Amino acid sequence: MTAHLAVDRPMAGVPGGAKTRLPTDFHPTASTVDVDVTVGAPLRSMLGHRLVQHAFEHTSTGWLLSNPPGYGPRVRDGDPLPGVSPDQVVSQLAHQVFGPLHLDRTRVVLDYHGLADRAAGTLAEIAARHGVTTRTVSLHVKAVRSVGSKLPLTPTVIAEATRRSTAAEDHLARVRIARTLALAAPHRPSTNADRTVPLTHLAPARNAMRILAAYGPLDTQPLLEAVGRSRRFRGRRFFSARDLDTVLRRAGAVLSPDGSWHAPSGTGVSDRYRWIVATAAGRDLTRPEMIQVLIDAGYSYASATGRMSSSHPLFRRVGPDRYRVVGGL
């Protein structure tokens, strides 16, 4: 950009070819510019002038470096959510960001955070399950994180999200949840505690903890049967009641004097599990009724009528065309 001054003839009393200093308000720190008074124009573009150029570069780039966009003290001035655990907060946050018209995006984000009844997987695995690209998964997660960084959190949620993971927990899922809420990532489980827990026992242990958190106290045998109904664990290494007791103790579950297991406070559980327990606990259901409960909980029609109708850990078959929630008489 070149600025021209409204001077078209030599100034009186000024020798030809002389220079003078005229004020300019182009930049607050560049108050003068060299002007050839014989022709009435700047010697060169004001942006190219050493004083103007230096001042422009100094103030613009310097300000950007000291105040980069999006940086500075983070203010959590968003609308608080009623969730009492990090899992609940992230689930509610995803539904809030995408709304009821984009449940497909919500499912992708929940799957990314390990809140879709399975352990957190890689971007490629999540993209393949939902028929999208890895970039789409990243963009959906980024949209939720931009809101999560401004979300007010209670001290209980912060403490639960940042504590060290236990051996039976999905550490990757907890790290992603913490990052979505703009919190410090939790540390990995203690190596000393993990040495006695085979890797093949971690997934059943996580499922058992989710069942306890959703339904409530259960004895070892019905809990073991519930874990065994899940299709993910069929055909794998035998998982005994003793194995279950071991991993539950390692995960922090409490065994009461009456022999029932209690999940530790803050154990994450999906909204689907909570819905099933709240809707179907204590009821005898036919297979179509059970399928409808699964659909209402958020499972797809194909999943509800397929593998989930026969292998969901919360449902057990008690007779011909009769199903009840685990633990019910």
N, C-alpha and C positions, 0 to 999 in steps of 0.2 A: 504494500500500500504506500502510495506517495502522496504527501500533503503539499499543497501549494498555497503560498501566502498571497493575499490580494494586494500585491505591490508590483506595478508594471512600469515604473520609471525610477531613475536614480533619485536618492534622497538628497534634499538640499543640504549643503555644507559638508557632505561626505565625499572625500576623494574617490574617483573612479577605481573600481577594483577592491575597495576596502571592505572589510567584514565587520559585522556588528553582532551583538547577542540579543536576540528577541525572545521574549517569554513564550512558552507554549504550555498548554494544559493537557498535552497528550498523555503524560504520565506524571503522577504526583512527585516522583523522585527525579524526573528529568525536566527541570523547569526552564531550560534554555536550549537553543539550537542555533548552530552556525547558519547564517544567511548571507548570500552574496547580494549586497545592497545595490549593485549596479544593474542586476537583472531581476532582483526582487524575488528570488526563489532559493530554497535551501540548496546547499552545495551537493547534498545527496539525500536520498530518502531518509526520513526521520527514523524509520525502523532500522535502517542500516547505520545510523550514526553511532559512534562508539559510546556516547553517553546514554543515548536512548536505548540502544541495543543492550548495553550492560545492565541498565536499570530494569528493562523488560525481562531479560533472562533471569536476573537476580530475584526479582519480586515474584515472577510467575512460577518458575521452577522451584525456587526456594520455598514458596508457599505450599506448592503441591507436595514437596518432599516432607515438609513438617506437618502438613494436614492432608494426607492422601485420602481420596474419597472412600467412604465406608469404614474409616479407621477412627480411633479415639475411644474414649470410655464407652463401653457398651451399656445401654440403658434398656432395661427390661420393662418397657412401657406397653406391652401388648395386653390383650385380654386374658386373664387367668382361666385355666381349665380346672374342672372339679376332680381330675384324676388324683388318686392317693399314692400311686406308684409310678415309676418312670415308664413302664410298659403301657399303663392306662393313659398317661399324658400323651405319649407319642401316638397311640392309636386314635385318641380324640383329636389330636392335632392334624393327623392325616385326613380324617373325615372333615374337619373344619376347612382345611385348605382347598380340597377338591370338591367338596359338596356332594349331594346325592346324585348328581348327573354324571359323575366321573368315578364311579366305584371301581372301575378297572384300574385307574391310577392309584387309588387308595390301596387296593390289594397288592399292587407291585411294591409300594412303599412298606406295607406291613410285612411282606415276604422278605424284603431287604433287611428289616430289623429283627427277623426271627420271630415275628408275631403272627405267623400264619400256620401254627401247629406243626412247624418243622424248624430245624436248625437253620441259622443264617447261612446262605450259600454265596457263591461267587456271583459277580455280575452276569457272567455268561449263563450260569445255571438259572438265575432268576429270569433273565430275558427269554430263555428258551421255554420256561414254564408258562410265561404269559404271552408269548408270541410277539415280542417287541425286540428292539435292539438294545444293546448295552448303553448306548448314549441316551436312549429314552429313559431307561432306569435311572441313570445319573441325573438327568434333568428333573425327573419327578422328585427324587430325594433332595436335590438342591432347592426346589421350591418349598419343600417342607422345612428344611433347615433354615432358610431365610426368615421364616416366621418363628421357628423354635428358638432362635438366638435372642429374640425379644420377649419371649414368654416368661412371665413371673413364675417362680418356682418356690415351693415351700422348703424349709430346711430338711424335712423328712425325705422329700423326693431327691434333693441334691445329695444327701448322705447315702441314700440307697443306690443312686446311679453311679456314684464315684467310689464305693467301697470295693475291696478286692474281690474278684470272682472266686467262687468255690469250684470244686472239682466237678460237680454235677451240673453246673450252669453253662450256658452257651456264651463263652467269653466274647466271641466275635459280635454276637448280637448286642451284648451289653456295651461294647465299645461303640458300636454304631448308634445306639440309643443315646449315649452320653454326648457324642459329637453332634447329633441332631439338636440336642438341648443346649449346645455350646458349653459343655462342662468338661472337666478333665477326665480323660479316659481311665477306666478302672485298671488296676494291675492284674496280671495273670494270676491264676491260682498258685498257691505255694507248691513248689516242686516236691517238698517233703511229703505233703499230703496226697499228691497224685501218684506216688510210686506204687501204692497198694491197690489202685483202682485201674483195672484194665480199660483200655480205650473203648472196647466193645460194650462196656457197661455204662458209659456216660450218657448215650442217647436214651436208653430205657430209664435211667435215673431222672433225666430232665422231664421225660413224659410223666413219670410217677409224681414228680413235684408239682407239675401243672395240674394233674388230677386232684391231688390233695388240696391245692390252693383253690381250685374251682368248687369241689364238692364239700370238702371238709375232712375230718378225721376218718381214716379207714384202717382196717386190720391188714396184716401183711398179705394174706391169701387173696382176698378180693382185689387188692391193689395189684398183686402180681398177675391175676387173671386179666385185669383191665389193660395192663401194659402188654400182655401177650396177645391181646386181640388186635393190636395195631399191626397192620400189614408190613410196616417197615421193619419189624423185628422177626418176622416169620422166616424160617430157614437159616437163621443165623445161630451163633453160638448159644448153647443152652444157658438160660438165665434163671437161677434158682432163687428160692425165698431167702436163702442165706446171702446170696449176692445182692439182692434187693436191700436187705437189712444193712449190709456193709456200706453201699453207696448212699443210702438215705442218711446214715449217721455222718458220713463224710460231707454230705451236702448241708448239714445243719438241721435236718428234720428231728423232731422230738418224739420219742416213744413214751406214751403215757402209761401209768400202772395197769390200765385195763387192756393193754396190748395194741392200742390204735396209734397210728402215726399222724403227726401234725406238721404241716408245712411251716417253715419259719416265716416270720412277718416280712412282708415285702416281696414274697415270691411272685414272679410274673406269671400271668395267666391271660390267655386271649379272651377277647369279648365273645367269641363264638362259644367257648367252653362255659363262660358265665351264663350266656343266654340259654344254653341247653339245660343246665342245672336249674335255673330259675323257672324255666317253662315246663320241663318234663319230670322233675324230681317227684317221686311218690305216685306217679301215674303209670297205669298199664297202657301201652301203646300198641296199636297194630303197626305193621310194616309201613303202610302208606302214611300213617300219622307220624311215625318216627322220621320218615323221609321229609315230610313237610316241616318238622322241627329243624332238621338239618338245613333245609333251604332257607327258612326264616332266620337261622343263625348266621347265614352268609355263605354257605357252601353252594357251589354251582349245581344245577340240576343233574348233570352227568356224574358229578362226584357223589351227590347225595343218593342217587339211585344205583350207583355202582359200588365202589370199594368201601365208601363210608357207611353204607347201610349194613355191611357185614363185619366191618373191622374198626369202627370208631371206638376208642377206648372207654368212652363214657356210657355206652349202651351195651347191655347184655341180653341175650335171648333167654327167656324164662319159660317158654312153652311154645306150642304151635301158634305162629303169628302173634306172639306176645313179647314185648320188649320193655325193659325198665332201665332207668339210670343206675349206674354202678352203685352198690351199697344199699339199694332199696330192698325191702323184704318181699 
